[in-house]
Amino acid sequence: MGRGAFATTIGVALAGLAGCTLLVSFDEPSDVAEIVDDSGVATTFDAPPPGDGAPAGDAASAADARPSDFPPECKTPPTVFGFCAPGGMVCGRRVTDYPADGENDLLRCEGVFTCTARCPIGCVAVNGFDDQCDPCSGRADGTYCGRDVGWSKRNADVAVRCRSGKVASTAVCGENKCQSACTRSEPELPSCCV
């Protein structure tokens, strides 16, 4: 390999490495929550949005409704090589050049992608936190804390709003600020940011 080809290869590798670091936010969560809808548009709020659906009942009945295959097991490592934040999780659709049929794959990052799981009803992008498989199949409409729907410890304080068996939005509550048994009376919710 000539000097020019070697220099170009090194330059492309360094540019790719630098570009991937921009995908991860290192900001601390604020007391103001953020809703990210299916289109990726974010809005902030400091109280749950109105019209959040009917109360979902107690956490035990919600846990009973969880699909038995959640979360799905890892499959073959991805065919795409890339760099990512150690220990993070990312949806396949957020990885440049990842195969189109893998948009609902959940990739584990250990400096490079080391594991992939096919999310049965979709992969949910949570900006600044681990992406996760959609946990809402079989759950009543309402808001749940990440810890109550089987999400990773990093996402325990992300409020997940389920509607019609799919995630409608997520809100980052802040450390220890997602309340599993919401004490707010309006609107009545099973979980909320405090």
C-alpha positions in Angstrom: 0.0 0.0 0.0 1.4 3.4 -1.0 1.8 6.3 1.4 -1.1 8.2 -0.1 -3.5 5.2 0.3 -2.2 4.6 3.9 -2.7 8.3 4.8 -6.2 8.3 3.3 -7.1 5.2 5.2 -5.9 6.6 8.5 -7.7 9.9 7.8 -11.0 8.2 7.1 -10.7 6.0 10.2 -10.0 9.1 12.5 -12.9 11.1 10.9 -15.3 8.2 11.5 -14.1 7.8 15.1 -14.5 11.6 15.7 -17.9 11.6 14.1 -19.3 8.8 16.2 -18.4 10.6 19.4 -21.0 13.3 18.5 -23.8 10.7 18.8 -23.6 10.5 22.6 -24.6 13.3 24.9 -22.6 13.6 28.1 -24.9 16.2 29.7 -26.5 15.6 33.1 -30.3 15.2 33.0 -32.1 18.3 34.1 -35.2 18.6 36.3 -37.2 19.5 33.1 -38.2 16.4 31.2 -38.2 16.0 27.5 -40.7 14.1 25.3 -39.4 12.7 22.0 -42.1 11.6 19.7 -41.9 9.0 17.0 -40.6 11.6 14.5 -37.7 12.5 16.8 -39.1 15.9 17.6 -38.5 16.8 21.2 -40.5 19.1 23.5 -39.8 19.8 27.1 -42.2 19.9 30.0 -42.1 19.9 33.8 -45.4 18.1 34.3 -46.9 15.2 32.5 -48.7 16.1 29.3 -52.5 16.2 29.5 -54.7 13.5 28.0 -52.2 10.7 28.7 -54.8 8.0 28.5 -56.6 5.9 31.0 -54.8 4.8 34.2 -52.9 1.6 33.7 -53.7 0.0 37.1 -51.1 -1.3 39.5 -47.5 -2.2 38.5 -48.1 -5.9 39.2 -50.8 -6.2 36.5 -48.6 -4.3 34.1 -45.7 -6.7 34.8 -48.0 -9.7 34.2 -48.8 -8.3 30.7 -45.2 -8.2 29.6 -44.3 -10.5 26.7 -42.4 -13.5 27.7 -39.8 -13.0 25.0 -38.7 -9.6 26.3 -36.0 -8.6 25.9 -35.0 -10.7 22.9 -31.7 -12.6 23.0 -28.6 -11.5 21.1 -28.2 -12.7 17.6 -25.3 -12.7 15.3 -22.9 -9.7 15.6 -23.7 -6.9 13.2 -22.0 -6.9 9.8 -21.2 -3.2 10.2 -18.1 -2.1 12.1 -18.3 1.2 14.0 -17.3 2.9 17.2 -19.6 3.8 19.9 -19.8 4.7 23.6 -18.7 1.8 25.8 -21.6 0.0 27.5 -24.2 1.9 25.5 -27.2 0.5 23.5 -28.3 2.0 20.2 -31.0 1.1 17.6 -29.8 -0.2 14.3 -31.6 2.6 12.3 -29.3 5.2 14.1 -26.1 3.5 12.8 -24.9 4.7 9.4 -24.7 1.9 6.8 -26.5 -0.6 9.1 -28.6 -2.9 6.9 -32.1 -1.5 6.3 -33.8 -4.7 7.6 -32.0 -4.2 10.9 -33.7 -0.9 11.9 -35.2 -2.6 15.0 -32.0 -4.3 16.0 -30.7 -3.2 19.4 -26.9 -3.0 19.3 -24.6 -3.2 22.4 -21.6 -1.0 22.2 -18.3 -2.0 23.8 -16.1 0.4 21.7 -17.4 -1.6 18.7 -20.8 -3.2 18.2 -20.6 -6.6 20.0 -24.1 -7.8 20.2 -27.4 -7.4 18.4 -31.0 -8.3 19.4 -34.1 -8.0 17.2 -36.7 -6.0 19.1 -40.1 -7.8 18.6 -42.2 -4.6 18.3 -39.6 -1.9 17.6 -36.6 -0.2 18.9 -37.0 3.1 20.9 -34.4 5.8 20.6 -33.9 7.7 23.9 -31.7 10.7 23.2 -28.7 10.9 25.6 -29.5 7.5 27.2 -29.5 3.8 26.1 -31.9 3.0 23.3 -34.2 0.1 24.3 -36.7 -2.4 22.8 -40.3 -1.1 22.9 -41.8 -2.6 26.1 -45.5 -1.5 25.6 -47.0 -4.6 23.9 -49.7 -5.9 26.2 -49.6 -2.9 28.5 -52.5 -0.6 29.2 -52.2 3.0 27.9 -50.3 5.1 30.4 -46.9 6.2 31.7 -44.4 3.9 33.3 -40.9 4.3 34.7 -38.1 2.5 32.8 -37.4 0.4 35.9 -41.0 -0.9 35.8 -40.9 -2.0 32.1 -37.6 -4.0 32.2 -35.3 -1.3 30.8 -31.6 -1.0 31.8 -30.5 0.5 35.0 -29.3 3.6 33.1 -32.9 4.1 31.9 -34.6 3.5 35.2 -35.7 7.1 35.5 -37.0 7.6 31.9 -40.8 7.9 31.8 -42.3 5.8 29.0 -45.7 6.7 27.7 -47.5 3.7 26.1 -50.4 4.1 23.7 -52.1 1.3 21.7 -49.3 -1.2 22.6 -46.4 1.0 21.4 -44.2 3.7 22.9 -45.8 7.0 22.1 -43.0 9.1 23.8 -40.3 9.1 26.4 -39.4 11.7 29.1 -36.1 11.9 30.9 -37.0 12.6 34.5 -33.6 12.9 36.1 -31.9 10.6 38.6 -34.4 9.2 41.1 -37.1 11.4 39.7 -39.4 8.9 38.0 -42.1 7.9 40.5 -43.5 4.4 40.0 -46.7 5.2 42.0 -47.5 8.7 40.9 -48.9 10.9 43.7 -50.2 13.5 41.3 -54.0 13.6 41.0 -54.3 15.4 37.6 -53.9 13.7 35.3 -54.1 10.4 37.1 -51.1 8.3 36.0 -49.4 5.1 37.2 -46.0 6.7 36.9 -44.7 10.2 36.5 -41.7 12.6 36.8 -41.5 14.3 40.1 
